[in-house]
């Protein structure tokens, strides 16, 4: 059923009526509803913690309310330029919203999630949602893989098959992984923190606890965007059993040459010591910090302020997320070409239905409050640089952050959302990156 059909539906389901109307308390009903369904199933224990089966079950009233809000959108005036320099262009967003209302069906994506084994487990007082797929292949390597912002577990679903059952996708059984895909606290169906302190370091420690709870005494970690920052934090902590990490996003603060960083800070030119290719990276970084960093500055200092609009307006939320998707895909400015409307909307709709537009932004504030961690990663590290990534450091820049670099490759295509945009190529990179760490 599409959102438009939900609006036109005259008879609400019994479940919708039980939730007392579309607009009241959606932020507090969706997660408890799913948790209640999970608790109705026999609770299992592994490694000292409860692990409860989970199903996504969004009330019909929530979809009806979404459709009503989309139909009542008050659109801003058009921009005064003909390019993307002022942000998301109205024609593109109107086209996406029209599709959202008339053709998109959340229930199909809900079925896609529920076809996978999903769970909740409580770590340090917070319910963490995760997908856990065990490979059928003997000797599979346990891998915890973390999404970023403005993404979710949806951005990783297309690599589930290639990584857990590589023989179907041209790989060998020796390259198989047991896969754990958690939702970051405050994202998707994970619980929202109600107190400060859930920074990347704490999340990394929680991920280690999760893997041990699942019975994995040794494992590897992978991430892009915030998933990379969390994997870096895990690598600095180097808990027993962590064999290594792979990242497809590299932190500037730990890898940018000091003299180049000083030139950026002062507004000076690229140092003469840089090669032509390195100067190109320098100029790309300057452009990003000058023209593409505003979103992070806002969420790093005032996530609650922007959160009001993200919680109240689905179109406002869509514009906020779509803008960065457009900026960071390989097909710059054209995310539909890299991902398609359905992929873009199942991610945006998850943020809307769980009201995690505001809470997901707080990880920026938490990271700012905790300060930059500059100590080197202690475990073996693999890096893949995708050509559409925002920051593409050369291998020579990585030694300070990753003294145990075991793999570095520059992919032929793909952007910031590599697993989402190029799942087959991404899967090949993960197999190659961790091959030497298998027993």
Kinemage of the C-alpha trace (Angstrom):
@kinemage 1
@onewidth
@group {chain A} dominant
@subgroup {mainchain}
@vectorlist {calphas} color= white
{ca unk a 1} P 0.000 0.000 0.000
{ca unk a 2} L 1.409 3.407 -0.949
{ca unk a 3} L 1.261 6.456 1.316
{ca unk a 4} L -1.416 7.988 -0.901
{ca unk a 5} L -3.505 4.852 -0.537
{ca unk a 6} L -3.070 5.048 3.210
{ca unk a 7} L -4.541 8.557 3.166
{ca unk a 8} L -7.536 7.452 1.128
{ca unk a 9} L -8.192 4.401 3.244
{ca unk a 10} L -11.434 4.992 5.138
{ca unk a 11} L -11.268 2.141 7.612
{ca unk a 12} L -8.225 2.023 9.840
{ca unk a 13} L -6.975 -1.304 11.112
{ca unk a 14} L -7.679 -2.379 14.665
{ca unk a 15} L -4.006 -1.823 15.468
{ca unk a 16} L -4.180 1.769 14.219
{ca unk a 17} L -7.230 2.474 16.355
{ca unk a 18} L -5.511 1.028 19.393
{ca unk a 19} L -2.804 3.626 18.963
{ca unk a 20} L -5.369 6.396 19.146
{ca unk a 21} L -4.813 8.444 16.011
{ca unk a 22} L -2.096 9.217 13.569
{ca unk a 23} L -0.306 12.214 14.946
{ca unk a 24} L -0.258 11.534 18.688
{ca unk a 25} L 2.846 10.026 20.218
{ca unk a 26} L 4.365 8.375 17.149
{ca unk a 27} L 7.852 8.857 18.467
{ca unk a 28} L 7.037 6.836 21.571
{ca unk a 29} L 4.785 4.171 20.071
{ca unk a 30} L 6.763 2.671 17.208
{ca unk a 31} L 9.734 1.359 19.165
{ca unk a 32} L 7.759 0.055 22.171
{ca unk a 33} L 5.358 -1.692 19.794
{ca unk a 34} L 8.219 -3.531 18.132
{ca unk a 35} L 9.850 -4.271 21.474
{ca unk a 36} L 6.602 -5.700 22.819
{ca unk a 37} L 6.373 -8.008 19.827
{ca unk a 38} L 9.936 -9.120 20.457
{ca unk a 39} L 9.277 -9.780 24.132
{ca unk a 40} L 6.379 -12.058 23.222
{ca unk a 41} L 8.961 -14.454 21.780
{ca unk a 42} L 11.050 -16.658 24.045
{ca unk a 43} L 14.060 -14.732 25.306
{ca unk a 44} L 17.452 -16.287 24.615
{ca unk a 45} L 20.714 -15.734 26.424
{ca unk a 46} L 24.250 -15.737 25.033
{ca unk a 47} L 27.431 -14.499 26.626
{ca unk a 48} L 25.682 -13.096 29.695
{ca unk a 49} L 23.000 -10.920 28.092
{ca unk a 50} L 19.466 -11.233 26.846
{ca unk a 51} L 18.976 -11.294 23.082
{ca unk a 52} L 15.360 -10.823 21.991
{ca unk a 53} L 14.004 -11.419 18.483
{ca unk a 54} L 12.714 -8.250 16.827
{ca unk a 55} L 10.284 -7.396 14.040
{ca unk a 56} L 9.594 -3.975 12.550
{ca unk a 57} L 5.849 -3.308 12.850
{ca unk a 58} L 4.982 0.319 12.179
{ca unk a 59} L 1.362 1.264 12.979
{ca unk a 60} L -0.756 2.089 9.939
{ca unk a 61} L -1.599 5.357 11.675
{ca unk a 62} L 2.037 6.437 11.327
{ca unk a 63} L 1.908 5.990 7.543
{ca unk a 64} L -1.409 7.824 7.326
{ca unk a 65} L 0.062 10.707 9.304
{ca unk a 66} L 3.120 10.792 7.039
{ca unk a 67} L 0.897 11.048 3.978
{ca unk a 68} L -1.129 13.849 5.554
{ca unk a 69} L 1.976 15.825 6.393
{ca unk a 70} L 3.427 15.374 2.888
{ca unk a 71} L 0.180 16.598 1.323
{ca unk a 72} L 0.144 19.670 3.601
{ca unk a 73} L 3.747 20.732 2.894
{ca unk a 74} L 4.339 24.462 2.720
{ca unk a 75} L 7.073 24.750 0.130
{ca unk a 76} L 9.722 27.491 0.201
{ca unk a 77} L 10.260 29.930 -2.625
{ca unk a 78} L 12.580 28.762 -5.374
{ca unk a 79} L 16.294 29.385 -5.171
{ca unk a 80} L 17.905 32.395 -6.838
{ca unk a 81} L 20.582 30.347 -8.612
{ca unk a 82} L 20.472 27.645 -11.258
{ca unk a 83} L 22.868 25.220 -9.558
{ca unk a 84} L 23.086 23.428 -6.195
{ca unk a 85} L 25.098 26.158 -4.462
{ca unk a 86} L 22.137 27.128 -2.239
{ca unk a 87} L 21.200 23.551 -1.390
{ca unk a 88} L 18.604 21.022 -2.533
{ca unk a 89} L 16.845 22.211 -5.663
{ca unk a 90} L 13.019 22.390 -5.395
{ca unk a 91} L 12.333 20.533 -8.645
{ca unk a 92} L 14.362 17.526 -7.536
{ca unk a 93} L 12.840 17.413 -4.068
{ca unk a 94} L 9.277 17.853 -5.362
{ca unk a 95} L 9.849 14.951 -7.737
{ca unk a 96} L 11.086 12.764 -4.866
{ca unk a 97} L 8.176 13.772 -2.618
{ca unk a 98} L 5.645 13.111 -5.390
{ca unk a 99} L 7.051 9.604 -5.695
{ca unk a 100} L 6.994 9.252 -1.901
{ca unk a 101} L 3.270 10.031 -1.865
{ca unk a 102} L 2.136 8.136 -4.950
{ca unk a 103} L 4.399 5.116 -5.417
{ca unk a 104} L 6.588 4.340 -2.417
{ca unk a 105} L 5.430 1.493 -0.145
{ca unk a 106} L 7.051 1.247 3.301
{ca unk a 107} L 5.503 -2.171 3.907
{ca unk a 108} L 7.735 -3.687 1.228
{ca unk a 109} L 10.810 -2.382 2.996
{ca unk a 110} L 9.454 -3.533 6.325
{ca unk a 111} L 9.106 -7.023 4.820
{ca unk a 112} L 12.686 -6.777 3.560
{ca unk a 113} L 13.918 -6.069 7.083
{ca unk a 114} L 11.714 -8.732 8.656
{ca unk a 115} L 13.015 -11.344 6.222
{ca unk a 116} L 16.358 -11.047 8.025
{ca unk a 117} L 17.065 -12.237 11.585
{ca unk a 118} L 16.777 -9.080 13.720
{ca unk a 119} L 17.315 -8.736 17.445
{ca unk a 120} L 17.435 -6.357 20.389
{ca unk a 121} L 19.890 -6.601 23.266
{ca unk a 122} L 20.475 -4.248 26.162
{ca unk a 123} L 23.985 -2.891 26.595
{ca unk a 124} L 24.679 -0.360 29.348
{ca unk a 125} L 20.967 0.322 29.745
{ca unk a 126} L 20.294 0.889 26.049
{ca unk a 127} L 18.451 -1.463 23.692
{ca unk a 128} L 20.581 -2.018 20.587
{ca unk a 129} L 18.941 -3.226 17.374
{ca unk a 130} L 21.010 -5.464 15.123
{ca unk a 131} L 20.756 -7.894 12.243
{ca unk a 132} L 22.711 -11.134 12.635
{ca unk a 133} L 23.238 -13.506 9.708
{ca unk a 134} L 25.382 -16.587 10.215
{ca unk a 135} L 27.036 -17.977 7.111
{ca unk a 136} L 26.450 -21.602 6.187
{ca unk a 137} L 30.156 -21.931 5.371
{ca unk a 138} L 32.450 -23.493 7.937
{ca unk a 139} L 35.193 -21.215 9.142
{ca unk a 140} L 33.338 -17.983 8.290
{ca unk a 141} L 34.949 -14.892 9.847
{ca unk a 142} L 32.720 -12.860 12.220
{ca unk a 143} L 32.356 -9.283 10.975
{ca unk a 144} L 30.559 -6.369 12.626
{ca unk a 145} L 29.731 -3.695 10.066
{ca unk a 146} L 28.479 -0.226 11.004
{ca unk a 147} L 26.506 2.286 8.935
{ca unk a 148} L 26.841 6.076 9.091
{ca unk a 149} L 24.808 9.281 8.745
{ca unk a 150} L 22.599 9.975 6.815
{ca unk a 151} L 22.470 6.218 6.344
{ca unk a 152} L 21.141 3.227 8.264
{ca unk a 153} L 21.281 -0.566 8.147
{ca unk a 154} L 19.443 -0.244 4.816
{ca unk a 155} L 22.667 0.932 3.162
{ca unk a 156} L 24.321 -2.407 4.018
{ca unk a 157} L 21.610 -4.896 3.040
{ca unk a 158} L 22.839 -5.451 -0.533
{ca unk a 159} L 26.135 -6.870 0.720
{ca unk a 160} L 24.553 -9.419 3.065
{ca unk a 161} L 24.381 -12.125 0.383
{ca unk a 162} L 27.840 -11.578 -1.146
{ca unk a 163} L 29.537 -11.541 2.265
{ca unk a 164} L 27.715 -14.414 3.974
{ca unk a 165} L 27.436 -16.716 0.934
{ca unk a 166} L 30.188 -15.646 -1.480
{ca unk a 167} L 30.002 -18.804 -3.603
{ca unk a 168} L 26.776 -17.548 -5.192
{ca unk a 169} L 28.445 -14.240 -6.107
{ca unk a 170} L 31.705 -15.422 -7.645
{ca unk a 171} L 33.701 -15.742 -4.430
{ca unk a 172} L 34.960 -18.754 -2.536
{ca unk a 173} L 33.662 -20.343 0.665
{ca unk a 174} L 36.936 -19.376 2.354
{ca unk a 175} L 35.905 -15.715 2.045
{ca unk a 176} L 32.611 -16.082 3.961
{ca unk a 177} L 31.615 -13.927 6.939
{ca unk a 178} L 29.175 -14.194 9.808
{ca unk a 179} L 27.623 -10.731 9.654
{ca unk a 180} L 26.430 -8.445 12.463
{ca unk a 181} L 24.795 -5.150 11.427
{ca unk a 182} L 23.936 -2.962 14.416
{ca unk a 183} L 22.003 0.300 14.375
{ca unk a 184} L 23.944 3.074 16.092
{ca unk a 185} L 22.222 4.330 19.289
{ca unk a 186} L 19.733 7.014 18.280
{ca unk a 187} L 19.447 5.607 14.740
{ca unk a 188} L 16.746 3.363 13.303
{ca unk a 189} L 15.324 0.854 15.772
{ca unk a 190} L 18.070 1.213 18.379
{ca unk a 191} L 17.035 3.043 21.520
{ca unk a 192} L 17.730 6.756 21.818
{ca unk a 193} L 20.122 7.763 24.596
{ca unk a 194} L 18.490 9.923 27.269
{ca unk a 195} L 21.801 11.068 28.748
{ca unk a 196} L 25.105 12.247 27.333
{ca unk a 197} L 28.140 10.058 26.792
{ca unk a 198} L 27.234 7.845 23.834
{ca unk a 199} L 30.233 8.945 21.760
{ca unk a 200} L 32.118 6.750 19.249
{ca unk a 201} L 34.425 5.400 21.956
{ca unk a 202} L 31.514 4.167 24.055
{ca unk a 203} L 29.732 2.754 21.031
{ca unk a 204} L 32.890 0.900 20.027
{ca unk a 205} L 33.101 -0.689 23.481
{ca unk a 206} L 29.420 -1.638 23.188
{ca unk a 207} L 30.117 -3.309 19.837
{ca unk a 208} L 32.836 -5.419 21.441
{ca unk a 209} L 30.384 -6.405 24.173
{ca unk a 210} L 27.827 -7.293 21.503
{ca unk a 211} L 30.226 -9.539 19.598
{ca unk a 212} L 31.299 -11.310 22.787
{ca unk a 213} L 27.635 -11.709 23.772
{ca unk a 214} L 26.993 -13.413 20.447
{ca unk a 215} L 29.753 -15.876 21.244
{ca unk a 216} L 32.437 -14.492 18.913
{ca unk a 217} L 35.808 -14.615 20.648
{ca unk a 218} L 37.558 -13.218 17.569
{ca unk a 219} L 36.181 -10.905 14.897
{ca unk a 220} L 36.849 -7.989 12.539
{ca unk a 221} L 35.129 -4.604 12.220
{ca unk a 222} L 34.221 -2.510 9.189
{ca unk a 223} L 32.657 0.893 8.657
{ca unk a 224} L 32.223 3.989 6.553
{ca unk a 225} L 31.286 7.465 7.794
{ca unk a 226} L 30.462 7.108 11.532
{ca unk a 227} L 31.006 3.383 11.131
{ca unk a 228} L 34.632 4.160 10.242
{ca unk a 229} L 35.045 6.468 13.233
{ca unk a 230} L 33.588 3.771 15.498
{ca unk a 231} L 35.860 1.137 13.924
{ca unk a 232} L 38.853 3.439 14.471
{ca unk a 233} L 37.846 3.830 18.126
{ca unk a 234} L 37.552 0.066 18.438
{ca unk a 235} L 41.002 -0.305 16.882
{ca unk a 236} L 42.499 2.135 19.385
{ca unk a 237} L 40.899 0.213 22.262
{ca unk a 238} L 42.136 -3.059 20.714
{ca unk a 239} L 40.011 -5.369 22.846
{ca unk a 240} L 41.022 -9.010 23.036
{ca unk a 241} L 39.692 -10.839 19.989
{ca unk a 242} L 39.633 -7.883 17.586
{ca unk a 243} L 41.748 -9.085 14.665
{ca unk a 244} L 41.627 -5.917 12.562
{ca unk a 245} L 39.453 -3.264 10.946
{ca unk a 246} L 38.573 -2.033 7.462
{ca unk a 247} L 37.406 1.511 6.732
{ca unk a 248} L 36.212 3.191 3.563
{ca unk a 249} L 36.316 6.644 5.125
{ca unk a 250} L 39.503 8.076 6.651
{ca unk a 251} L 39.607 10.681 9.424
{ca unk a 252} L 41.301 13.930 8.338
{ca unk a 253} L 42.432 14.942 11.810
{ca unk a 254} L 44.635 11.880 12.194
{ca unk a 255} L 46.056 11.718 8.666
{ca unk a 256} L 46.365 15.235 7.199
{ca unk a 257} L 50.041 16.339 7.131
{ca unk a 258} L 50.638 18.858 9.960
{ca unk a 259} L 52.033 21.590 7.690
{ca unk a 260} L 49.069 21.185 5.315
{ca unk a 261} L 46.636 21.290 8.242
{ca unk a 262} L 48.224 24.528 9.423
{ca unk a 263} L 47.881 26.033 5.939
{ca unk a 264} L 44.194 25.117 5.900
{ca unk a 265} L 43.685 26.706 9.297
{ca unk a 266} L 45.451 29.940 8.338
{ca unk a 267} L 43.930 30.166 4.870
{ca unk a 268} L 47.307 29.874 3.200
{ca unk a 269} L 48.200 28.009 0.001
{ca unk a 270} L 49.082 24.340 -0.155
{ca unk a 271} L 52.674 23.756 1.020
{ca unk a 272} L 55.259 23.353 -1.718
{ca unk a 273} L 56.261 20.033 -0.161
{ca unk a 274} L 53.040 18.463 -1.440
{ca unk a 275} L 52.947 16.721 -4.811
{ca unk a 276} L 50.433 17.756 -7.460
{ca unk a 277} L 48.114 14.909 -6.449
{ca unk a 278} L 48.459 15.818 -2.781
{ca unk a 279} L 47.696 19.464 -3.556
{ca unk a 280} L 44.508 18.324 -5.279
{ca unk a 281} L 43.493 16.525 -2.067
{ca unk a 282} L 44.371 19.686 -0.131
{ca unk a 283} L 42.136 21.866 -2.337
{ca unk a 284} L 39.257 19.368 -2.193
{ca unk a 285} L 39.510 19.429 1.584
{ca unk a 286} L 39.481 23.215 1.675
{ca unk a 287} L 36.414 23.313 -0.562
{ca unk a 288} L 34.603 20.805 1.653
{ca unk a 289} L 35.396 22.680 4.857
{ca unk a 290} L 34.360 26.005 3.299
{ca unk a 291} L 31.255 24.872 1.422
{ca unk a 292} L 30.153 21.428 2.569
{ca unk a 293} L 30.716 21.279 6.323
{ca unk a 294} L 27.794 23.372 7.564
{ca unk a 295} L 25.601 20.381 8.373
{ca unk a 296} L 28.253 18.963 10.740
{ca unk a 297} L 28.903 22.332 12.378
{ca unk a 298} L 25.191 22.658 13.147
{ca unk a 299} L 24.749 19.133 14.524
{ca unk a 300} L 28.044 19.327 16.390
{ca unk a 301} L 26.885 22.417 18.278
{ca unk a 302} L 23.073 22.722 18.012
{ca unk a 303} L 21.521 19.328 17.175
{ca unk a 304} L 18.402 20.078 19.222
{ca unk a 305} L 17.681 23.313 17.370
{ca unk a 306} L 17.664 21.758 13.912
{ca unk a 307} L 15.943 18.707 15.393
{ca unk a 308} L 12.598 20.472 15.813
{ca unk a 309} L 12.215 20.859 12.075
{ca unk a 310} L 13.431 17.320 11.387
{ca unk a 311} L 10.879 15.890 13.826
{ca unk a 312} L 7.949 17.963 12.549
{ca unk a 313} L 8.321 18.016 8.755
{ca unk a 314} L 8.991 14.940 6.620
{ca unk a 315} L 9.935 17.167 3.681
{ca unk a 316} L 12.327 19.114 5.910
{ca unk a 317} L 13.882 15.829 7.011
{ca unk a 318} L 14.063 14.593 3.428
{ca unk a 319} L 15.832 17.760 2.280
{ca unk a 320} L 18.329 17.563 5.163
{ca unk a 321} L 19.265 13.952 4.356
{ca unk a 322} L 18.965 14.173 0.562
{ca unk a 323} L 21.370 17.128 0.434
{ca unk a 324} L 24.255 15.062 1.793
{ca unk a 325} L 23.369 11.999 -0.264
{ca unk a 326} L 23.569 14.218 -3.339
{ca unk a 327} L 26.892 15.693 -2.192
{ca unk a 328} L 28.587 12.391 -1.461
{ca unk a 329} L 27.521 9.831 -4.071
{ca unk a 330} L 29.864 9.043 -6.957
{ca unk a 331} L 27.326 10.650 -9.348
{ca unk a 332} L 27.703 14.030 -7.651
{ca unk a 333} L 24.403 15.913 -7.375
{ca unk a 334} L 22.412 12.990 -8.785
{ca unk a 335} L 21.784 10.429 -6.015
{ca unk a 336} L 18.931 8.808 -7.960
{ca unk a 337} L 21.464 7.664 -10.542
{ca unk a 338} L 23.649 6.033 -7.876
{ca unk a 339} L 20.906 4.676 -5.596
{ca unk a 340} L 17.392 5.157 -7.168
{ca unk a 341} L 14.330 6.720 -5.521
{ca unk a 342} L 13.294 3.567 -3.659
{ca unk a 343} L 16.659 3.248 -1.919
{ca unk a 344} L 16.705 6.927 -0.993
{ca unk a 345} L 13.175 6.779 0.397
{ca unk a 346} L 13.433 3.603 2.435
{ca unk a 347} L 16.293 5.270 4.309
{ca unk a 348} L 14.509 8.627 4.748
{ca unk a 349} L 11.265 6.905 5.747
{ca unk a 350} L 13.054 4.879 8.439
{ca unk a 351} L 14.386 8.121 9.929
{ca unk a 352} L 10.887 9.631 9.830
{ca unk a 353} L 8.963 6.697 11.296
{ca unk a 354} L 11.415 6.267 14.183
{ca unk a 355} L 11.764 10.051 14.688
{ca unk a 356} L 15.538 9.696 14.647
{ca unk a 357} L 16.301 12.804 12.606
{ca unk a 358} L 17.064 14.696 15.847
{ca unk a 359} L 18.621 11.846 17.860
{ca unk a 360} L 20.934 10.709 15.052
{ca unk a 361} L 22.416 14.184 14.854
{ca unk a 362} L 23.540 14.082 18.472
{ca unk a 363} L 26.436 11.776 17.653
{ca unk a 364} L 28.087 14.856 16.090
{ca unk a 365} L 27.637 16.748 19.371
{ca unk a 366} L 28.898 13.772 21.383
{ca unk a 367} L 31.968 13.460 19.194
{ca unk a 368} L 32.715 17.169 19.512
{ca unk a 369} L 32.274 17.026 23.272
{ca unk a 370} L 34.580 14.002 23.637
{ca unk a 371} L 37.369 15.577 21.577
{ca unk a 372} L 39.475 14.258 18.707
{ca unk a 373} L 41.382 11.061 19.474
{ca unk a 374} L 44.780 11.198 17.792
{ca unk a 375} L 46.450 8.049 19.130
{ca unk a 376} L 47.235 5.430 16.472
{ca unk a 377} L 45.055 2.400 15.856
{ca unk a 378} L 46.738 -0.597 17.463
{ca unk a 379} L 45.382 -3.426 15.304
{ca unk a 380} L 45.899 -4.259 11.601
{ca unk a 381} L 43.999 -1.858 9.324
{ca unk a 382} L 42.740 -2.151 5.760
{ca unk a 383} L 41.644 0.908 3.764
{ca unk a 384} L 39.721 1.250 0.519
{ca unk a 385} L 39.495 4.716 -1.024
{ca unk a 386} L 36.512 5.124 -3.329
{ca unk a 387} L 36.787 7.846 -6.012
{ca unk a 388} L 33.556 9.595 -4.983
{ca unk a 389} L 34.595 9.875 -1.331
{ca unk a 390} L 34.947 13.401 0.060
{ca unk a 391} L 38.486 12.871 1.393
{ca unk a 392} L 40.845 10.636 -0.585
{ca unk a 393} L 44.237 10.558 1.173
{ca unk a 394} L 47.232 8.897 -0.465
{ca unk a 395} L 48.707 5.849 1.230
{ca unk a 396} L 51.713 7.836 2.449
{ca unk a 397} L 49.469 9.969 4.673
{ca unk a 398} L 48.109 7.032 6.683
{ca unk a 399} L 51.170 5.888 8.636
{ca unk a 400} L 50.560 8.076 11.712
{ca unk a 401} L 46.993 6.850 12.179
{ca unk a 402} L 47.465 3.284 10.931
{ca unk a 403} L 50.996 2.008 11.682
{ca unk a 404} L 49.797 -1.549 10.980
{ca unk a 405} L 48.333 -0.882 7.532
{ca unk a 406} L 47.967 -4.257 5.806
{ca unk a 407} L 45.859 -3.284 2.784
{ca unk a 408} L 45.296 -0.106 0.754
{ca unk a 409} L 43.417 0.099 -2.521
{ca unk a 410} L 41.877 2.834 -4.645
{ca unk a 411} L 38.639 1.504 -6.144
{ca unk a 412} L 37.565 2.270 -9.703
{ca unk a 413} L 34.089 3.571 -8.860
{ca unk a 414} L 31.781 4.258 -5.942
{ca unk a 415} L 31.288 7.086 -3.496
{ca unk a 416} L 30.832 7.751 0.207
{ca unk a 417} L 28.025 5.162 0.433
{ca unk a 418} L 30.172 2.444 -1.112
{ca unk a 419} L 28.241 -0.614 0.099
{ca unk a 420} L 24.993 1.002 -1.049
{ca unk a 421} L 26.272 2.238 -4.400
{ca unk a 422} L 28.570 -0.626 -5.444
{ca unk a 423} L 27.733 -3.717 -3.366
{ca unk a 424} L 29.648 -6.222 -5.519
{ca unk a 425} L 32.807 -4.122 -5.698
{ca unk a 426} L 32.526 -3.310 -2.008
{ca unk a 427} L 32.158 -6.998 -1.128
{ca unk a 428} L 35.258 -7.828 -3.165
{ca unk a 429} L 37.177 -5.196 -1.206
{ca unk a 430} L 36.068 -6.599 2.151
{ca unk a 431} L 37.081 -10.120 1.147
{ca unk a 432} L 40.515 -8.953 -0.019
{ca unk a 433} L 41.033 -6.673 2.968
{ca unk a 434} L 40.546 -9.369 5.608
{ca unk a 435} L 41.947 -12.378 3.760
{ca unk a 436} L 45.307 -12.320 5.551
{ca unk a 437} L 43.630 -12.147 8.975
{ca unk a 438} L 41.835 -15.469 8.674
{ca unk a 439} L 43.230 -18.334 10.664
